[in-house]
Amino acid sequence: MFSANYKENGDQLIHKKANECTDCGDPLERKANSVNEKVGFLGFVLIIIILLVFMGKTSDFFEKGSRIKDSAEKQNTAPVSDKRLDDDRISVPETKKPKEKFLETIETQHMELMALHNEKKHDEASRELDLFQKYNNLDYKNVEDIKKNIEIAELEKKAKSILVSRVLDNLNIYKQLLALEPNNQKYKKKVASYQAKLEANERKKEKEEQFLTIDKTGSAPVLSFPIKGSILGSIPAGKNVQIFEKQSVKNGMMTQIWYRVKINGSYGWISKDVTTGGIVGENITSIE
């Protein structure tokens, strides 16, 4: 039985059936629209899901890229690896101590010392000797002999620069030379000669009489010691008196000259201020 909307005409019936669903009888156009709506909705949902997945992967990609970049920068700015540092430390030898370096080259140092000694370059040779002495190696080969020869050469050079009249200085120099070479006849004679001259000068001083004259304006007081000594007596004005010693003595900002004289069997001191004239062959010592 057909709906009242359909006509009895066969063609019309066929046409109507062609536009209806054979299963449910609904119009085909309406059903197609329903399918299209479902497919469109599912497609939209699928696109959303794909976009979300893609965005998540993109975020991971950028995050991983950032981490890779940071890691690369850290590697570029990181210090040299410990292995390289260890290799560098191994390749650079440790600095040796001065004594070890000297002992390793002691034969070369000795040859240089010998050359300087033979060329009579005593100043430079002395500097080389200082190293042997510093590291307790004066007993190496003939180093002690070289040291002695250099000392002798320096003392002889000094002796030549001293005037013969300076008896005590010459005596001291030749005593040092004789100590270095006890059997040297030249040094023995020099020491004996200057020793004899020194003793002769001492005897001459002892025999030499030196006098000065007391000023005529008044007698000269004699003190037990210069400046503040007690009064031992006095010497009359205008009298000549023998002196035995002369000293320059500081009295505050002033310096005074005092003479040692003999009075009443003992010795005392008189000031230069109470004398007149000069003395011969005076020997002056200084005290403060």
The 8 nearest C-alpha neighbors of each residue, nearest first, counted from 0:
[[1, 2, 3, 5, 7, 6, 4, 12],
 [2, 0, 3, 5, 4, 6, 7, 12],
 [1, 3, 4, 5, 0, 6, 7, 12],
 [2, 4, 5, 1, 6, 0, 7, 12],
 [5, 3, 2, 6, 1, 7, 15, 12],
 [6, 4, 3, 2, 1, 7, 12, 15],
 [7, 5, 8, 4, 11, 12, 3, 9],
 [6, 8, 9, 5, 12, 11, 1, 10],
 [9, 7, 11, 6, 10, 12, 5, 13],
 [8, 10, 12, 11, 13, 7, 6, 14],
 [11, 9, 13, 12, 8, 14, 15, 7],
 [10, 12, 14, 9, 8, 13, 15, 6],
 [13, 11, 9, 15, 10, 14, 16, 8],
 [12, 14, 10, 16, 11, 15, 9, 17],
 [15, 13, 11, 17, 12, 16, 10, 18],
 [14, 16, 12, 17, 18, 13, 11, 19],
 [17, 15, 19, 13, 18, 14, 12, 20],
 [16, 18, 14, 15, 19, 13, 20, 27],
 [17, 19, 16, 15, 27, 26, 14, 20],
 [20, 18, 26, 16, 27, 24, 25, 17],
 [21, 19, 24, 25, 22, 27, 23, 26],
 [20, 22, 24, 23, 19, 16, 25, 17],
 [23, 21, 20, 24, 25, 19, 27, 26],
 [24, 22, 25, 20, 21, 19, 26, 27],
 [23, 25, 20, 19, 21, 22, 26, 16],
 [26, 24, 20, 19, 23, 27, 30, 29],
 [25, 27, 19, 29, 28, 18, 20, 24],
 [28, 26, 30, 19, 29, 18, 20, 31],
 [29, 27, 31, 30, 26, 32, 18, 19],
 [28, 30, 32, 31, 27, 26, 33, 25],
 [29, 31, 33, 27, 32, 28, 34, 26],
 [32, 30, 34, 28, 33, 29, 27, 35],
 [31, 33, 35, 29, 30, 34, 36, 28],
 [32, 34, 30, 36, 31, 35, 37, 29],
 [35, 33, 31, 37, 36, 32, 38, 30],
 [36, 34, 32, 38, 33, 37, 39, 31],
 [35, 37, 39, 33, 34, 38, 32, 40],
 [38, 36, 34, 40, 39, 35, 41, 33],
 [37, 39, 35, 41, 40, 36, 42, 34],
 [40, 38, 42, 36, 37, 41, 35, 43],
 [39, 41, 43, 37, 42, 38, 36, 44],
 [42, 40, 44, 38, 43, 39, 45, 37],
 [43, 41, 45, 39, 40, 44, 38, 46],
 [42, 44, 40, 46, 45, 41, 39, 47],
 [43, 45, 41, 47, 42, 46, 40, 48],
 [46, 44, 42, 48, 47, 43, 41, 49],
 [45, 47, 49, 43, 48, 44, 50, 42],
 [46, 48, 50, 44, 45, 49, 51, 43],
 [47, 49, 45, 51, 46, 50, 52, 44],
 [50, 48, 46, 52, 51, 47, 53, 45],
 [51, 49, 53, 47, 48, 52, 54, 46],
 [50, 52, 48, 54, 53, 49, 55, 47],
 [53, 51, 49, 55, 50, 54, 48, 56],
 [52, 54, 50, 56, 55, 51, 57, 49],
 [55, 53, 57, 51, 56, 52, 50, 58],
 [56, 54, 52, 58, 57, 53, 51, 59],
 [57, 55, 59, 53, 58, 54, 60, 52],
 [56, 58, 60, 54, 55, 59, 53, 61],
 [57, 59, 55, 61, 56, 60, 62, 54],
 [60, 58, 56, 62, 57, 61, 63, 55],
 [59, 61, 57, 63, 58, 62, 64, 56],
 [62, 60, 64, 58, 63, 59, 65, 57],
 [63, 61, 59, 65, 64, 60, 58, 66],
 [62, 64, 66, 60, 65, 61, 59, 67],
 [65, 63, 61, 67, 62, 66, 60, 68],
 [64, 66, 68, 62, 63, 67, 61, 69],
 [67, 65, 63, 69, 64, 68, 70, 62],
 [66, 68, 64, 70, 65, 69, 63, 71],
 [67, 69, 65, 71, 70, 66, 64, 72],
 [70, 68, 66, 72, 71, 67, 73, 65],
 [69, 71, 67, 73, 68, 72, 66, 74],
 [70, 72, 74, 68, 73, 69, 67, 75],
 [73, 71, 75, 69, 74, 70, 76, 68],
 [74, 72, 70, 76, 71, 75, 77, 69],
 [73, 75, 71, 77, 72, 76, 70, 78],
 [74, 76, 72, 73, 77, 71, 78, 70],
 [77, 75, 73, 74, 72, 78, 71, 79],
 [76, 78, 74, 73, 75, 79, 80, 72],
 [79, 77, 80, 76, 74, 75, 81, 73],
 [78, 80, 83, 81, 77, 84, 82, 76],
 [81, 79, 82, 83, 78, 84, 77, 85],
 [80, 82, 84, 83, 85, 79, 86, 78],
 [83, 81, 85, 80, 84, 86, 79, 87],
 [82, 84, 86, 85, 80, 81, 87, 79],
 [85, 83, 81, 87, 86, 82, 88, 80],
 [84, 86, 82, 88, 83, 87, 81, 89],
 [85, 87, 83, 89, 84, 88, 82, 90],
 [88, 86, 84, 90, 89, 85, 83, 91],
 [87, 89, 85, 91, 86, 90, 84, 92],
 [88, 90, 86, 87, 91, 85, 92, 84],
 [89, 91, 87, 88, 86, 92, 85, 93],
 [92, 90, 88, 89, 87, 93, 86, 94],
 [93, 91, 90, 94, 89, 88, 95, 87],
 [92, 94, 95, 91, 88, 89, 96, 90],
 [95, 93, 92, 96, 91, 97, 100, 99],
 [94, 96, 93, 100, 99, 97, 98, 92],
 [95, 97, 99, 98, 100, 94, 101, 93],
 [98, 96, 100, 99, 101, 95, 102, 94],
 [97, 99, 101, 100, 96, 102, 134, 95],
 [100, 98, 102, 96, 101, 97, 103, 95],
 [99, 101, 97, 103, 98, 102, 96, 95],
 [100, 102, 98, 104, 99, 103, 105, 97],
 [103, 101, 105, 99, 104, 100, 98, 106],
 [102, 104, 100, 101, 105, 99, 106, 98],
 [103, 105, 101, 107, 102, 106, 108, 100],
 [106, 104, 108, 102, 107, 101, 103, 109],
 [105, 107, 109, 108, 104, 110, 103, 102],
 [108, 106, 110, 104, 109, 105, 111, 112],
 [109, 107, 105, 111, 106, 110, 112, 104],
 [108, 110, 112, 106, 107, 111, 105, 113],
 [111, 109, 113, 107, 112, 108, 114, 106],
 [110, 112, 114, 108, 109, 113, 115, 107],
 [113, 111, 109, 115, 110, 114, 124, 116],
 [112, 114, 110, 116, 111, 115, 117, 109],
 [113, 115, 111, 117, 116, 112, 118, 110],
 [116, 114, 118, 120, 112, 124, 117, 113],
 [115, 117, 119, 113, 118, 114, 120, 124],
 [118, 116, 114, 119, 115, 113, 120, 112],
 [117, 119, 115, 116, 120, 114, 121, 113],
 [120, 118, 116, 117, 121, 115, 124, 149],
 [121, 119, 115, 118, 122, 123, 116, 124],
 [120, 122, 124, 119, 123, 125, 149, 116],
 [121, 123, 125, 124, 120, 126, 119, 149],
 [124, 122, 126, 125, 121, 120, 127, 115],
 [123, 125, 121, 127, 126, 122, 115, 112],
 [126, 124, 128, 122, 123, 127, 121, 129],
 [125, 127, 129, 123, 128, 124, 122, 130],
 [128, 126, 124, 129, 125, 130, 112, 123],
 [127, 129, 125, 131, 130, 126, 124, 132],
 [128, 130, 132, 126, 127, 131, 133, 125],
 [131, 129, 133, 128, 132, 127, 134, 126],
 [132, 130, 136, 128, 137, 134, 133, 129],
 [131, 133, 135, 129, 130, 134, 137, 136],
 [132, 134, 130, 131, 135, 129, 136, 128],
 [133, 135, 131, 132, 136, 130, 98, 101],
 [136, 134, 132, 133, 137, 131, 138, 130],
 [135, 137, 131, 138, 139, 134, 132, 133],
 [136, 138, 139, 131, 142, 143, 132, 135],
 [137, 139, 136, 140, 143, 142, 141, 135],
 [140, 138, 137, 136, 142, 141, 143, 131],
 [139, 141, 142, 138, 143, 137, 109, 144],
 [142, 140, 144, 143, 139, 145, 138, 137],
 [141, 143, 145, 144, 137, 139, 140, 146],
 [144, 142, 146, 145, 137, 141, 138, 147],
 [145, 143, 147, 141, 146, 142, 148, 149],
 [144, 146, 142, 148, 143, 147, 149, 141],
 [147, 145, 143, 149, 144, 148, 142, 150],
 [146, 148, 144, 150, 145, 149, 151, 143],
 [149, 147, 151, 145, 150, 146, 152, 144],
 [148, 150, 152, 146, 151, 147, 121, 145],
 [151, 149, 147, 153, 152, 148, 154, 146],
 [152, 150, 148, 154, 149, 153, 155, 147],
 [151, 153, 149, 155, 150, 154, 148, 156],
 [152, 154, 156, 150, 151, 155, 149, 157],
 [155, 153, 157, 151, 156, 152, 158, 150],
 [156, 154, 158, 152, 157, 153, 151, 159],
 [155, 157, 153, 154, 159, 158, 152, 160],
 [156, 158, 154, 160, 155, 159, 153, 161],
 [157, 159, 155, 161, 160, 156, 154, 172],
 [160, 158, 156, 157, 161, 155, 162, 154],
 [159, 161, 157, 158, 162, 156, 155, 163],
 [162, 160, 158, 159, 163, 157, 169, 165],
 [161, 163, 164, 165, 160, 159, 169, 166],
 [164, 162, 165, 166, 161, 169, 168, 159],
 [165, 163, 162, 166, 161, 169, 167, 168],
 [166, 164, 163, 162, 168, 167, 169, 161],
 [165, 167, 169, 164, 168, 193, 170, 197],
 [166, 168, 170, 169, 165, 171, 197, 193],
 [169, 167, 171, 170, 166, 165, 172, 161],
 [170, 168, 172, 166, 171, 167, 173, 165],
 [169, 171, 167, 193, 173, 168, 172, 190],
 [170, 172, 174, 168, 169, 173, 167, 175],
 [173, 171, 169, 175, 174, 170, 158, 168],
 [174, 172, 176, 175, 170, 171, 190, 186],
 [173, 175, 177, 171, 172, 176, 170, 190],
 [176, 174, 178, 173, 172, 177, 171, 179],
 [177, 175, 173, 179, 178, 174, 151, 180],
 [176, 178, 181, 180, 174, 179, 186, 175],
 [179, 177, 175, 176, 181, 180, 174, 173],
 [178, 180, 176, 177, 181, 175, 147, 151],
 [181, 179, 177, 183, 182, 178, 176, 186],
 [180, 182, 177, 178, 183, 179, 187, 176],
 [183, 181, 180, 184, 177, 187, 186, 185],
 [182, 184, 180, 186, 185, 181, 187, 177],
 [185, 183, 187, 186, 182, 188, 181, 189],
 [186, 184, 188, 187, 183, 189, 190, 177],
 [185, 187, 189, 177, 184, 188, 183, 173],
 [188, 186, 184, 190, 185, 189, 191, 183],
 [187, 189, 191, 185, 186, 190, 192, 184],
 [190, 188, 186, 192, 191, 187, 193, 185],
 [189, 191, 187, 193, 192, 188, 170, 173],
 [190, 192, 194, 188, 189, 193, 195, 187],
 [193, 191, 189, 195, 194, 190, 188, 196],
 [194, 192, 196, 195, 170, 190, 191, 166],
 [193, 195, 191, 197, 192, 196, 190, 198],
 [194, 196, 198, 192, 193, 197, 191, 199],
 [197, 195, 193, 199, 194, 198, 200, 192],
 [196, 198, 194, 200, 195, 199, 193, 166],
 [197, 199, 201, 195, 200, 196, 202, 194],
 [200, 198, 196, 202, 201, 197, 203, 195],
 [201, 199, 203, 197, 202, 198, 196, 204],
 [200, 202, 198, 204, 199, 203, 197, 205],
 [201, 203, 205, 199, 200, 204, 198, 206],
 [204, 202, 200, 206, 205, 201, 207, 199],
 [205, 203, 207, 201, 202, 206, 200, 208],
 [204, 206, 202, 203, 207, 201, 208, 200],
 [207, 205, 203, 204, 208, 202, 201, 209],
 [208, 206, 204, 205, 203, 209, 280, 202],
 [207, 209, 206, 210, 241, 242, 205, 243],
 [210, 208, 241, 242, 279, 278, 207, 211],
 [211, 209, 241, 240, 242, 278, 239, 208],
 [210, 212, 239, 240, 278, 277, 241, 276],
 [213, 211, 239, 275, 274, 238, 237, 240],
 [212, 214, 274, 237, 236, 238, 273, 275],
 [215, 213, 274, 275, 237, 273, 216, 236],
 [216, 214, 237, 236, 217, 213, 218, 238],
 [217, 215, 214, 236, 218, 237, 273, 213],
 [216, 218, 236, 215, 214, 219, 235, 273],
 [217, 219, 236, 235, 234, 233, 220, 213],
 [218, 220, 234, 233, 273, 221, 235, 217],
 [221, 219, 233, 232, 269, 222, 234, 218],
 [220, 222, 269, 233, 268, 232, 231, 267],
 [223, 221, 230, 268, 228, 229, 224, 267],
 [222, 224, 228, 267, 229, 231, 268, 230],
 [225, 223, 228, 222, 268, 267, 226, 227],
 [226, 224, 228, 268, 227, 222, 257, 223],
 [225, 227, 228, 224, 222, 250, 270, 248],
 [228, 226, 225, 229, 224, 222, 223, 230],
 [229, 227, 224, 223, 222, 225, 226, 230],
 [228, 230, 222, 223, 231, 227, 224, 221],
 [231, 229, 222, 232, 221, 223, 228, 220],
 [232, 230, 221, 222, 223, 229, 267, 233],
 [233, 231, 221, 230, 220, 234, 222, 262],
 [232, 234, 220, 221, 219, 218, 235, 231],
 [233, 235, 219, 218, 220, 236, 232, 238],
 [236, 234, 218, 238, 237, 219, 233, 217],
 [235, 237, 218, 215, 217, 213, 214, 238],
 [238, 236, 215, 213, 214, 212, 235, 239],
 [237, 239, 213, 236, 212, 235, 240, 234],
 [240, 238, 212, 211, 213, 210, 237, 241],
 [241, 239, 210, 211, 212, 238, 242, 260],
 [240, 242, 210, 209, 260, 211, 243, 208],
 [243, 241, 260, 209, 259, 210, 244, 258],
 [242, 244, 259, 260, 241, 245, 209, 258],
 [245, 243, 259, 258, 242, 282, 246, 283],
 [244, 246, 258, 283, 257, 259, 282, 284],
 [247, 245, 284, 285, 257, 283, 256, 248],
 [246, 248, 256, 285, 255, 257, 254, 286],
 [247, 249, 255, 254, 286, 287, 246, 256],
 [250, 248, 254, 287, 253, 251, 255, 247],
 [249, 251, 253, 254, 252, 248, 255, 226],
 [250, 252, 253, 249, 254, 248, 255, 287],
 [253, 251, 250, 254, 249, 255, 248, 287],
 [254, 252, 250, 251, 249, 255, 248, 247],
 [255, 253, 249, 248, 250, 247, 252, 256],
 [256, 254, 248, 247, 249, 253, 257, 250],
 [255, 257, 247, 271, 246, 270, 248, 258],
 [256, 258, 270, 246, 271, 269, 245, 268],
 [259, 257, 245, 269, 268, 244, 242, 260],
 [260, 258, 268, 244, 243, 267, 242, 245],
 [261, 259, 242, 267, 266, 268, 243, 258],
 [260, 262, 266, 265, 267, 264, 263, 259],
 [263, 261, 265, 264, 266, 260, 267, 232],
 [262, 264, 265, 261, 266, 232, 231, 267],
 [263, 265, 262, 261, 266, 267, 260, 231],
 [266, 264, 262, 263, 261, 267, 260, 231],
 [267, 265, 261, 260, 262, 259, 264, 268],
 [266, 268, 223, 222, 260, 221, 259, 261],
 [269, 267, 259, 222, 221, 258, 224, 225],
 [268, 270, 221, 258, 257, 220, 222, 271],
 [271, 269, 257, 272, 273, 256, 258, 268],
 [270, 272, 274, 273, 256, 257, 269, 258],
 [271, 273, 270, 274, 275, 256, 214, 269],
 [274, 272, 271, 214, 219, 270, 213, 275],
 [275, 273, 213, 214, 271, 212, 272, 211],
 [274, 276, 214, 212, 213, 277, 211, 273],
 [277, 275, 212, 211, 274, 278, 214, 213],
 [276, 278, 211, 275, 279, 212, 210, 274],
 [277, 279, 211, 210, 209, 281, 280, 276],
 [278, 280, 281, 209, 277, 210, 208, 211],
 [281, 279, 282, 278, 209, 207, 204, 208],
 [280, 282, 279, 283, 278, 245, 209, 244],
 [281, 283, 245, 280, 244, 284, 246, 204],
 [284, 282, 245, 246, 281, 285, 244, 247],
 [285, 283, 246, 245, 282, 286, 247, 244],
 [286, 284, 247, 246, 248, 283, 287, 245],
 [285, 287, 248, 247, 284, 246, 249, 283],
 [286, 249, 248, 285, 247, 250, 254, 246]]
